[in-house]
Amino acid sequence: MEEKKLIRPRTGRQLSGVCAALANFFGLDVSLVRIIYVLLTIFSAAFPGILIYIILLILIPEEKNRYLKDQ
């Protein structure tokens, strides 16, 4: 069984890949995750959603670049 890792992908992302990483990790459609995130952000007074996004951006590592050997 393959171990799932929470990693921000380099492809298929809109801003920084946080929603794409969450969608890949939980096996959901990335559009669904983005819609849910936007709705939760709007209906929870916006600031906590943006703050959570920034925290996840810092915590979730980015996928390694397959073209660079040093990464």
N, CA, C and O atoms as a CHARMM CRD file, in Angstrom:
* protein
*
  284
    1    1 MET  N      0.84400  -1.18900   0.00000 PROA 1      0.00000
    2    1 MET  CA     0.00000   0.00000   0.00000 PROA 1      0.00000
    3    1 MET  C      0.88200   1.24300   0.00000 PROA 1      0.00000
    4    1 MET  O      1.81700   1.35400   0.79300 PROA 1      0.00000
    5    2 GLU  N      0.57800   2.16700  -0.88800 PROA 2      0.00000
    6    2 GLU  CA     1.36900   3.38500  -1.03200 PROA 2      0.00000
    7    2 GLU  C      1.02200   4.38700   0.06200 PROA 2      0.00000
    8    2 GLU  O     -0.15100   4.63400   0.34100 PROA 2      0.00000
    9    3 GLU  N      2.04800   4.96000   0.67500 PROA 3      0.00000
   10    3 GLU  CA     1.84400   5.94300   1.73400 PROA 3      0.00000
   11    3 GLU  C      1.52500   7.29600   1.10100 PROA 3      0.00000
   12    3 GLU  O      2.24800   7.75700   0.21900 PROA 3      0.00000
   13    4 LYS  N      0.44900   7.92500   1.54900 PROA 4      0.00000
   14    4 LYS  CA     0.07100   9.23300   1.02900 PROA 4      0.00000
   15    4 LYS  C      0.88700  10.30500   1.73600 PROA 4      0.00000
   16    4 LYS  O      1.09000  10.25000   2.94900 PROA 4      0.00000
   17    5 LYS  N      1.35100  11.28100   0.96100 PROA 5      0.00000
   18    5 LYS  CA     2.08700  12.41000   1.51900 PROA 5      0.00000
   19    5 LYS  C      1.38900  13.69900   1.11200 PROA 5      0.00000
   20    5 LYS  O      0.89400  13.83200  -0.00700 PROA 5      0.00000
   21    6 LEU  N      1.35900  14.62700   2.02900 PROA 6      0.00000
   22    6 LEU  CA     0.76200  15.93000   1.77100 PROA 6      0.00000
   23    6 LEU  C      1.84000  16.82500   1.17400 PROA 6      0.00000
   24    6 LEU  O      2.67500  17.36900   1.89800 PROA 6      0.00000
   25    7 ILE  N      1.82100  16.97800  -0.15400 PROA 7      0.00000
   26    7 ILE  CA     2.82700  17.74300  -0.87900 PROA 7      0.00000
   27    7 ILE  C      2.12700  18.64100  -1.89300 PROA 7      0.00000
   28    7 ILE  O      1.22000  18.20100  -2.60000 PROA 7      0.00000
   29    8 ARG  N      2.55500  19.91000  -1.96100 PROA 8      0.00000
   30    8 ARG  CA     1.99700  20.83300  -2.94500 PROA 8      0.00000
   31    8 ARG  C      2.57100  20.50600  -4.31800 PROA 8      0.00000
   32    8 ARG  O      3.78600  20.57000  -4.50700 PROA 8      0.00000
   33    9 PRO  N      1.71400  20.15600  -5.28300 PROA 9      0.00000
   34    9 PRO  CA     2.20600  19.79500  -6.61700 PROA 9      0.00000
   35    9 PRO  C      2.68500  21.01700  -7.39000 PROA 9      0.00000
   36    9 PRO  O      2.26800  22.14200  -7.11800 PROA 9      0.00000
   37   10 ARG  N      3.55900  20.77900  -8.34900 PROA 10     0.00000
   38   10 ARG  CA     4.04900  21.86600  -9.21000 PROA 10     0.00000
   39   10 ARG  C      3.12700  22.09100 -10.40400 PROA 10     0.00000
   40   10 ARG  O      3.17900  23.14900 -11.03100 PROA 10     0.00000
   41   11 THR  N      2.28800  21.11600 -10.72500 PROA 11     0.00000
   42   11 THR  CA     1.35400  21.25300 -11.84100 PROA 11     0.00000
   43   11 THR  C     -0.07600  21.19100 -11.32300 PROA 11     0.00000
   44   11 THR  O     -0.34600  20.56500 -10.29800 PROA 11     0.00000
   45   12 GLY  N     -0.98500  21.83900 -12.03100 PROA 12     0.00000
   46   12 GLY  CA    -2.39900  21.78300 -11.67800 PROA 12     0.00000
   47   12 GLY  C     -2.77300  22.65400 -10.50800 PROA 12     0.00000
   48   12 GLY  O     -3.75500  22.37700  -9.81900 PROA 12     0.00000
   49   13 ARG  N     -2.01500  23.69800 -10.27000 PROA 13     0.00000
   50   13 ARG  CA    -2.33800  24.57100  -9.14500 PROA 13     0.00000
   51   13 ARG  C     -2.69600  25.96200  -9.64400 PROA 13     0.00000
   52   13 ARG  O     -2.27100  26.37600 -10.72200 PROA 13     0.00000
   53   14 GLN  N     -3.48300  26.67800  -8.84500 PROA 14     0.00000
   54   14 GLN  CA    -3.91000  28.02000  -9.22800 PROA 14     0.00000
   55   14 GLN  C     -3.01800  29.08100  -8.58200 PROA 14     0.00000
   56   14 GLN  O     -2.46200  29.92600  -9.28400 PROA 14     0.00000
   57   15 LEU  N     -2.87500  29.05000  -7.27200 PROA 15     0.00000
   58   15 LEU  CA    -2.02700  30.01900  -6.58400 PROA 15     0.00000
   59   15 LEU  C     -0.72700  29.35400  -6.14300 PROA 15     0.00000
   60   15 LEU  O      0.32700  29.53900  -6.75100 PROA 15     0.00000
   61   16 SER  N     -0.83100  28.59100  -5.09100 PROA 16     0.00000
   62   16 SER  CA     0.38900  27.96300  -4.57000 PROA 16     0.00000
   63   16 SER  C      0.27000  26.45400  -4.41600 PROA 16     0.00000
   64   16 SER  O      1.24200  25.79700  -4.04500 PROA 16     0.00000
   65   17 GLY  N     -0.88700  25.89900  -4.69100 PROA 17     0.00000
   66   17 GLY  CA    -1.05600  24.45700  -4.65600 PROA 17     0.00000
   67   17 GLY  C     -1.59700  23.87800  -3.36600 PROA 17     0.00000
   68   17 GLY  O     -1.60200  22.65900  -3.19800 PROA 17     0.00000
   69   18 VAL  N     -2.04800  24.71300  -2.45500 PROA 18     0.00000
   70   18 VAL  CA    -2.56300  24.21000  -1.17100 PROA 18     0.00000
   71   18 VAL  C     -3.82700  23.38600  -1.38600 PROA 18     0.00000
   72   18 VAL  O     -3.93000  22.27600  -0.86400 PROA 18     0.00000
   73   19 CYS  N     -4.77500  23.89900  -2.13300 PROA 19     0.00000
   74   19 CYS  CA    -6.01900  23.15100  -2.38100 PROA 19     0.00000
   75   19 CYS  C     -5.75000  21.88800  -3.19400 PROA 19     0.00000
   76   19 CYS  O     -6.37100  20.85300  -2.95600 PROA 19     0.00000
   77   20 ALA  N     -4.83000  21.96800  -4.14900 PROA 20     0.00000
   78   20 ALA  CA    -4.47500  20.78900  -4.93700 PROA 20     0.00000
   79   20 ALA  C     -3.82900  19.72200  -4.05800 PROA 20     0.00000
   80   20 ALA  O     -4.07900  18.53100  -4.23800 PROA 20     0.00000
   81   21 ALA  N     -3.00200  20.14600  -3.11300 PROA 21     0.00000
   82   21 ALA  CA    -2.36400  19.20200  -2.19000 PROA 21     0.00000
   83   21 ALA  C     -3.40800  18.51100  -1.32100 PROA 21     0.00000
   84   21 ALA  O     -3.35000  17.29600  -1.12600 PROA 21     0.00000
   85   22 LEU  N     -4.35800  19.27700  -0.80000 PROA 22     0.00000
   86   22 LEU  CA    -5.41300  18.69600   0.03500 PROA 22     0.00000
   87   22 LEU  C     -6.29600  17.74500  -0.77400 PROA 22     0.00000
   88   22 LEU  O     -6.68100  16.68100  -0.29100 PROA 22     0.00000
   89   23 ALA  N     -6.61100  18.14100  -2.00800 PROA 23     0.00000
   90   23 ALA  CA    -7.44000  17.28500  -2.86900 PROA 23     0.00000
   91   23 ALA  C     -6.73000  15.97500  -3.18200 PROA 23     0.00000
   92   23 ALA  O     -7.34400  14.91000  -3.11600 PROA 23     0.00000
   93   24 ASN  N     -5.45800  16.03900  -3.51900 PROA 24     0.00000
   94   24 ASN  CA    -4.69600  14.82400  -3.81100 PROA 24     0.00000
   95   24 ASN  C     -4.57700  13.92900  -2.58100 PROA 24     0.00000
   96   24 ASN  O     -4.68100  12.70700  -2.68900 PROA 24     0.00000
   97   25 PHE  N     -4.36100  14.52200  -1.42900 PROA 25     0.00000
   98   25 PHE  CA    -4.18600  13.75100  -0.19800 PROA 25     0.00000
   99   25 PHE  C     -5.46500  13.00300   0.18500 PROA 25     0.00000
  100   25 PHE  O     -5.41400  11.84000   0.58400 PROA 25     0.00000
  101   26 PHE  N     -6.60700  13.67500   0.06300 PROA 26     0.00000
  102   26 PHE  CA    -7.88000  13.06800   0.46100 PROA 26     0.00000
  103   26 PHE  C     -8.60500  12.36800  -0.68700 PROA 26     0.00000
  104   26 PHE  O     -9.67400  11.79300  -0.48100 PROA 26     0.00000
  105   27 GLY  N     -8.03700  12.40900  -1.89500 PROA 27     0.00000
  106   27 GLY  CA    -8.64100  11.72800  -3.03300 PROA 27     0.00000
  107   27 GLY  C     -9.89100  12.39900  -3.54700 PROA 27     0.00000
  108   27 GLY  O    -10.81200  11.72300  -4.00600 PROA 27     0.00000
  109   28 LEU  N     -9.94200  13.72300  -3.48000 PROA 28     0.00000
  110   28 LEU  CA   -11.10300  14.47900  -3.93200 PROA 28     0.00000
  111   28 LEU  C    -10.76900  15.25500  -5.20000 PROA 28     0.00000
  112   28 LEU  O     -9.60300  15.40400  -5.56600 PROA 28     0.00000
  113   29 ASP  N    -11.81200  15.74700  -5.86300 PROA 29     0.00000
  114   29 ASP  CA   -11.62200  16.59900  -7.02600 PROA 29     0.00000
  115   29 ASP  C    -11.13900  17.97000  -6.55700 PROA 29     0.00000
  116   29 ASP  O    -11.68900  18.53300  -5.61000 PROA 29     0.00000
  117   30 VAL  N    -10.12300  18.50100  -7.21000 PROA 30     0.00000
  118   30 VAL  CA    -9.53200  19.76400  -6.77100 PROA 30     0.00000
  119   30 VAL  C    -10.52800  20.92000  -6.89300 PROA 30     0.00000
  120   30 VAL  O    -10.48500  21.85100  -6.08900 PROA 30     0.00000
  121   31 SER  N    -11.41200  20.87700  -7.87200 PROA 31     0.00000
  122   31 SER  CA   -12.42000  21.93300  -8.01500 PROA 31     0.00000
  123   31 SER  C    -13.37600  21.94100  -6.82500 PROA 31     0.00000
  124   31 SER  O    -13.76800  23.00400  -6.34600 PROA 31     0.00000
  125   32 LEU  N    -13.74200  20.77100  -6.35900 PROA 32     0.00000
  126   32 LEU  CA   -14.61200  20.65800  -5.19200 PROA 32     0.00000
  127   32 LEU  C    -13.93800  21.24600  -3.95600 PROA 32     0.00000
  128   32 LEU  O    -14.57200  21.97100  -3.18900 PROA 32     0.00000
  129   33 VAL  N    -12.67000  20.94000  -3.76200 PROA 33     0.00000
  130   33 VAL  CA   -11.92900  21.46700  -2.60400 PROA 33     0.00000
  131   33 VAL  C    -11.83600  22.98900  -2.69200 PROA 33     0.00000
  132   33 VAL  O    -11.99400  23.67600  -1.68300 PROA 33     0.00000
  133   34 ARG  N    -11.58300  23.51800  -3.88100 PROA 34     0.00000
  134   34 ARG  CA   -11.48700  24.97400  -4.04500 PROA 34     0.00000
  135   34 ARG  C    -12.82400  25.65400  -3.75400 PROA 34     0.00000
  136   34 ARG  O    -12.85600  26.69300  -3.09500 PROA 34     0.00000
  137   35 ILE  N    -13.92300  25.08000  -4.23800 PROA 35     0.00000
  138   35 ILE  CA   -15.24800  25.65700  -3.99100 PROA 35     0.00000
  139   35 ILE  C    -15.57600  25.63600  -2.50500 PROA 35     0.00000
  140   35 ILE  O    -16.06700  26.62400  -1.95900 PROA 35     0.00000
  141   36 ILE  N    -15.30500  24.50900  -1.85300 PROA 36     0.00000
  142   36 ILE  CA   -15.57000  24.40500  -0.41100 PROA 36     0.00000
  143   36 ILE  C    -14.72200  25.40400   0.36000 PROA 36     0.00000
  144   36 ILE  O    -15.20600  26.04400   1.29300 PROA 36     0.00000
  145   37 TYR  N    -13.45600  25.54100  -0.02600 PROA 37     0.00000
  146   37 TYR  CA   -12.56700  26.47800   0.65900 PROA 37     0.00000
  147   37 TYR  C    -13.06000  27.92100   0.50300 PROA 37     0.00000
  148   37 TYR  O    -13.07900  28.67600   1.47500 PROA 37     0.00000
  149   38 VAL  N    -13.45300  28.30000  -0.70400 PROA 38     0.00000
  150   38 VAL  CA   -13.93200  29.66400  -0.93700 PROA 38     0.00000
  151   38 VAL  C    -15.20800  29.92500  -0.14900 PROA 38     0.00000
  152   38 VAL  O    -15.35000  30.98100   0.46700 PROA 38     0.00000
  153   39 LEU  N    -16.13200  28.97700  -0.16200 PROA 39     0.00000
  154   39 LEU  CA   -17.37700  29.15300   0.59200 PROA 39     0.00000
  155   39 LEU  C    -17.12200  29.26000   2.09100 PROA 39     0.00000
  156   39 LEU  O    -17.71100  30.10700   2.76200 PROA 39     0.00000
  157   40 LEU  N    -16.25500  28.41100   2.61400 PROA 40     0.00000
  158   40 LEU  CA   -15.93200  28.48400   4.04000 PROA 40     0.00000
  159   40 LEU  C    -15.23300  29.79400   4.38300 PROA 40     0.00000
  160   40 LEU  O    -15.47100  30.35900   5.45000 PROA 40     0.00000
  161   41 THR  N    -14.38400  30.27700   3.50400 PROA 41     0.00000
  162   41 THR  CA   -13.68700  31.53800   3.74300 PROA 41     0.00000
  163   41 THR  C    -14.66500  32.71000   3.73900 PROA 41     0.00000
  164   41 THR  O    -14.58400  33.59300   4.59300 PROA 41     0.00000
  165   42 ILE  N    -15.57800  32.71800   2.78700 PROA 42     0.00000
  166   42 ILE  CA   -16.54200  33.81400   2.69700 PROA 42     0.00000
  167   42 ILE  C    -17.48300  33.82800   3.89800 PROA 42     0.00000
  168   42 ILE  O    -17.75500  34.88500   4.46800 PROA 42     0.00000
  169   43 PHE  N    -17.97500  32.65800   4.27700 PROA 43     0.00000
  170   43 PHE  CA   -18.96600  32.60600   5.35300 PROA 43     0.00000
  171   43 PHE  C    -18.36300  32.52700   6.75700 PROA 43     0.00000
  172   43 PHE  O    -19.10000  32.42800   7.73800 PROA 43     0.00000
  173   44 SER  N    -17.03700  32.56900   6.86200 PROA 44     0.00000
  174   44 SER  CA   -16.41900  32.58300   8.18900 PROA 44     0.00000
  175   44 SER  C    -15.64200  33.88100   8.40900 PROA 44     0.00000
  176   44 SER  O    -14.61700  33.88600   9.09000 PROA 44     0.00000
  177   45 ALA  N    -16.12500  34.96500   7.84000 PROA 45     0.00000
  178   45 ALA  CA   -15.56100  36.30300   7.99000 PROA 45     0.00000
  179   45 ALA  C    -14.22100  36.47500   7.29800 PROA 45     0.00000
  180   45 ALA  O    -13.45800  37.35700   7.69400 PROA 45     0.00000
  181   46 ALA  N    -13.89600  35.68800   6.29400 PROA 46     0.00000
  182   46 ALA  CA   -12.75500  35.82600   5.37400 PROA 46     0.00000
  183   46 ALA  C    -11.37300  35.74800   6.01000 PROA 46     0.00000
  184   46 ALA  O    -10.53500  34.99700   5.51000 PROA 46     0.00000
  185   47 PHE  N    -11.09500  36.46800   7.06300 PROA 47     0.00000
  186   47 PHE  CA    -9.73500  36.49500   7.58700 PROA 47     0.00000
  187   47 PHE  C     -9.21300  35.14600   8.05300 PROA 47     0.00000
  188   47 PHE  O     -8.07900  34.80600   7.71600 PROA 47     0.00000
  189   48 PRO  N     -9.98200  34.34600   8.81900 PROA 48     0.00000
  190   48 PRO  CA    -9.43900  33.04600   9.23900 PROA 48     0.00000
  191   48 PRO  C     -9.09100  32.13500   8.06000 PROA 48     0.00000
  192   48 PRO  O     -8.12000  31.38200   8.13500 PROA 48     0.00000
  193   49 GLY  N     -9.85300  32.19000   6.99100 PROA 49     0.00000
  194   49 GLY  CA    -9.57000  31.36400   5.82200 PROA 49     0.00000
  195   49 GLY  C     -8.27200  31.74400   5.15300 PROA 49     0.00000
  196   49 GLY  O     -7.51300  30.87600   4.72200 PROA 49     0.00000
  197   50 ILE  N     -8.01200  33.03100   5.06400 PROA 50     0.00000
  198   50 ILE  CA    -6.76200  33.50500   4.46700 PROA 50     0.00000
  199   50 ILE  C     -5.58500  33.15000   5.36100 PROA 50     0.00000
  200   50 ILE  O     -4.53300  32.74000   4.87100 PROA 50     0.00000
  201   51 LEU  N     -5.75300  33.30200   6.64900 PROA 51     0.00000
  202   51 LEU  CA    -4.69500  32.96700   7.60600 PROA 51     0.00000
  203   51 LEU  C     -4.38200  31.46900   7.56600 PROA 51     0.00000
  204   51 LEU  O     -3.21400  31.08000   7.58600 PROA 51     0.00000
  205   52 ILE  N     -5.40500  30.64200   7.51000 PROA 52     0.00000
  206   52 ILE  CA    -5.20400  29.19000   7.42800 PROA 52     0.00000
  207   52 ILE  C     -4.49000  28.82800   6.13300 PROA 52     0.00000
  208   52 ILE  O     -3.62600  27.95200   6.12700 PROA 52     0.00000
  209   53 TYR  N     -4.84200  29.49700   5.03200 PROA 53     0.00000
  210   53 TYR  CA    -4.19300  29.23400   3.74600 PROA 53     0.00000
  211   53 TYR  C     -2.69700  29.54900   3.82800 PROA 53     0.00000
  212   53 TYR  O     -1.87000  28.77900   3.33900 PROA 53     0.00000
  213   54 ILE  N     -2.35700  30.67400   4.44200 PROA 54     0.00000
  214   54 ILE  CA    -0.95100  31.06300   4.57800 PROA 54     0.00000
  215   54 ILE  C     -0.19700  30.08300   5.45900 PROA 54     0.00000
  216   54 ILE  O      0.94500  29.73500   5.16000 PROA 54     0.00000
  217   55 ILE  N     -0.81700  29.63400   6.53600 PROA 55     0.00000
  218   55 ILE  CA    -0.18200  28.65000   7.42000 PROA 55     0.00000
  219   55 ILE  C      0.05000  27.34300   6.67800 PROA 55     0.00000
  220   55 ILE  O      1.12600  26.75600   6.79100 PROA 55     0.00000
  221   56 LEU  N     -0.94200  26.87400   5.91700 PROA 56     0.00000
  222   56 LEU  CA    -0.78700  25.64700   5.14700 PROA 56     0.00000
  223   56 LEU  C      0.27500  25.81100   4.06100 PROA 56     0.00000
  224   56 LEU  O      1.01600  24.87200   3.77000 PROA 56     0.00000
  225   57 LEU  N      0.35100  26.98300   3.47000 PROA 57     0.00000
  226   57 LEU  CA     1.37000  27.26400   2.46200 PROA 57     0.00000
  227   57 LEU  C      2.76800  27.09600   3.04900 PROA 57     0.00000
  228   57 LEU  O      3.66800  26.58600   2.38300 PROA 57     0.00000
  229   58 ILE  N      2.94500  27.51800   4.27700 PROA 58     0.00000
  230   58 ILE  CA     4.24300  27.40400   4.95100 PROA 58     0.00000
  231   58 ILE  C      4.51500  25.96600   5.38600 PROA 58     0.00000
  232   58 ILE  O      5.64700  25.49400   5.28300 PROA 58     0.00000
  233   59 LEU  N      3.49400  25.27200   5.86700 PROA 59     0.00000
  234   59 LEU  CA     3.68400  23.93800   6.44100 PROA 59     0.00000
  235   59 LEU  C      3.77900  22.80500   5.41300 PROA 59     0.00000
  236   59 LEU  O      4.52600  21.84900   5.61900 PROA 59     0.00000
  237   60 ILE  N      3.03200  22.90400   4.31600 PROA 60     0.00000
  238   60 ILE  CA     3.01400  21.82400   3.32600 PROA 60     0.00000
  239   60 ILE  C      4.19600  22.00200   2.37800 PROA 60     0.00000
  240   60 ILE  O      4.29800  23.02900   1.70800 PROA 60     0.00000
  241   61 PRO  N      5.08500  21.02000   2.31200 PROA 61     0.00000
  242   61 PRO  CA     6.25100  21.16100   1.42400 PROA 61     0.00000
  243   61 PRO  C      5.85500  21.07300  -0.04800 PROA 61     0.00000
  244   61 PRO  O      4.85900  20.44400  -0.40900 PROA 61     0.00000
  245   62 GLU  N      6.66300  21.72100  -0.88300 PROA 62     0.00000
  246   62 GLU  CA     6.41900  21.70300  -2.32400 PROA 62     0.00000
  247   62 GLU  C      7.07200  20.47000  -2.94000 PROA 62     0.00000
  248   62 GLU  O      8.12200  20.01700  -2.48400 PROA 62     0.00000
  249   63 GLU  N      6.44500  19.94100  -3.96600 PROA 63     0.00000
  250   63 GLU  CA     6.97500  18.80300  -4.69200 PROA 63     0.00000
  251   63 GLU  C      8.36100  19.15300  -5.25000 PROA 63     0.00000
  252   63 GLU  O      8.59400  20.27400  -5.70200 PROA 63     0.00000
  253   64 LYS  N      9.25900  18.19300  -5.21000 PROA 64     0.00000
  254   64 LYS  CA    10.60600  18.42900  -5.71500 PROA 64     0.00000
  255   64 LYS  C     10.57700  18.64200  -7.21800 PROA 64     0.00000
  256   64 LYS  O      9.75400  18.06700  -7.93000 PROA 64     0.00000
  257   65 ASN  N     11.48900  19.47700  -7.68400 PROA 65     0.00000
  258   65 ASN  CA    11.61300  19.73900  -9.11200 PROA 65     0.00000
  259   65 ASN  C     12.41100  18.61000  -9.74500 PROA 65     0.00000
  260   65 ASN  O     13.56900  18.39100  -9.39300 PROA 65     0.00000
  261   66 ARG  N     11.80700  17.90900 -10.66000 PROA 66     0.00000
  262   66 ARG  CA    12.47700  16.74000 -11.24600 PROA 66     0.00000
  263   66 ARG  C     13.61200  17.12900 -12.17900 PROA 66     0.00000
  264   66 ARG  O     14.41600  16.27800 -12.56000 PROA 66     0.00000
  265   67 TYR  N     13.69000  18.40200 -12.55300 PROA 67     0.00000
  266   67 TYR  CA    14.74500  18.84400 -13.45200 PROA 67     0.00000
  267   67 TYR  C     15.99000  19.34700 -12.72600 PROA 67     0.00000
  268   67 TYR  O     17.05200  19.47600 -13.33500 PROA 67     0.00000
  269   68 LEU  N     15.86700  19.62800 -11.44200 PROA 68     0.00000
  270   68 LEU  CA    17.02400  20.08700 -10.66400 PROA 68     0.00000
  271   68 LEU  C     17.51400  18.96300  -9.77900 PROA 68     0.00000
  272   68 LEU  O     16.72300  18.35300  -9.05900 PROA 68     0.00000
  273   69 LYS  N     18.78700  18.68000  -9.81600 PROA 69     0.00000
  274   69 LYS  CA    19.34900  17.56400  -9.03800 PROA 69     0.00000
  275   69 LYS  C     19.56000  17.93900  -7.57300 PROA 69     0.00000
  276   69 LYS  O     19.53800  17.06100  -6.71100 PROA 69     0.00000
  277   70 ASP  N     19.76200  19.21700  -7.27300 PROA 70     0.00000
  278   70 ASP  CA    20.10700  19.64100  -5.91600 PROA 70     0.00000
  279   70 ASP  C     18.91900  19.75300  -4.99100 PROA 70     0.00000
  280   70 ASP  O     19.12200  19.90400  -3.78600 PROA 70     0.00000
  281   71 GLN  N     17.69300  19.68900  -5.47300 PROA 71     0.00000
  282   71 GLN  CA    16.52500  19.84600  -4.61100 PROA 71     0.00000
  283   71 GLN  C     16.11800  18.57100  -3.96000 PROA 71     0.00000
  284   71 GLN  O     15.14700  18.54800  -3.20200 PROA 71     0.00000
